[in-house]
Amino acid sequence: MITYDDLEPSEKVKIYDKGVSFTDDPEQIYQMRVGYRTGDMCAPRLDPTEALRVAGEHFVDCIVHGRTPETGGRLAGGWSR
């Protein structure tokens, strides 16, 4: 399971080792057919730069240097010249 919390100052992304296991063993089938498993949590280190700031800087850079943006209008779909 993965969670994302943009308001968290650190550990915005958390990865949890969770899952289920099923059994078809005739001896265990009457006890519990589904077993739940929980394990460790991992929070990978991410660049703390805000995504909106990166997008804004890229936009300004494209205007100043006359470059085509990585996410131009053609990627929006349905638009053509």
C-alpha positions in Angstrom: 0.0 0.0 0.0 1.3 3.5 -0.8 0.1 6.7 0.7 0.9 10.3 -0.4 0.4 13.3 1.8 1.4 16.6 0.2 0.9 18.5 3.4 3.5 16.4 5.2 6.8 18.4 5.5 8.8 15.1 5.2 7.9 11.6 4.4 5.3 12.6 1.8 5.3 9.1 0.3 5.0 6.1 2.6 5.2 2.5 1.3 3.6 -0.2 3.6 4.3 -3.9 3.3 0.7 -5.1 3.5 -1.1 -7.9 1.9 -3.4 -10.9 2.1 -2.9 -14.6 1.6 -5.5 -17.2 0.7 -5.6 -20.8 1.6 -7.3 -23.8 0.0 -6.0 -26.2 2.7 -9.0 -28.3 3.8 -7.7 -28.4 7.4 -7.5 -24.6 7.6 -10.5 -23.6 5.4 -12.9 -23.6 8.3 -10.7 -21.4 10.5 -9.9 -18.6 8.2 -9.8 -18.6 4.4 -8.1 -15.1 4.2 -5.0 -14.1 6.2 -4.0 -10.5 6.6 -0.3 -9.5 6.7 1.2 -6.2 7.9 4.9 -5.5 7.8 7.4 -2.6 7.7 6.9 0.9 6.4 9.4 2.7 4.2 9.5 6.4 3.4 11.8 7.1 0.4 13.8 10.4 0.4 12.3 12.8 -2.1 13.5 16.1 -3.5 11.8 18.7 -1.2 11.3 21.2 -4.1 7.6 22.0 -4.6 6.2 20.6 -7.9 4.4 23.9 -8.7 7.7 25.8 -8.4 9.5 23.4 -10.8 6.6 23.7 -13.3 6.6 27.5 -13.0 10.4 27.7 -13.5 10.2 25.5 -16.5 7.4 27.6 -18.0 9.5 30.8 -17.6 12.6 29.1 -19.0 10.6 28.1 -22.1 9.4 31.7 -22.6 12.8 33.2 -22.1 14.7 30.8 -24.3 11.9 30.0 -26.9 11.8 26.3 -26.0 8.9 23.9 -26.4 7.6 22.9 -22.9 7.7 19.3 -21.8 3.9 19.3 -21.4 2.8 21.4 -24.4 -0.7 21.8 -25.7 -0.4 18.9 -28.0 -0.2 16.6 -25.0 -3.6 17.8 -23.9 -5.2 15.8 -26.7 -7.6 16.9 -29.4 -5.5 19.9 -30.4 -3.7 20.2 -33.7 -2.6 22.8 -36.2 
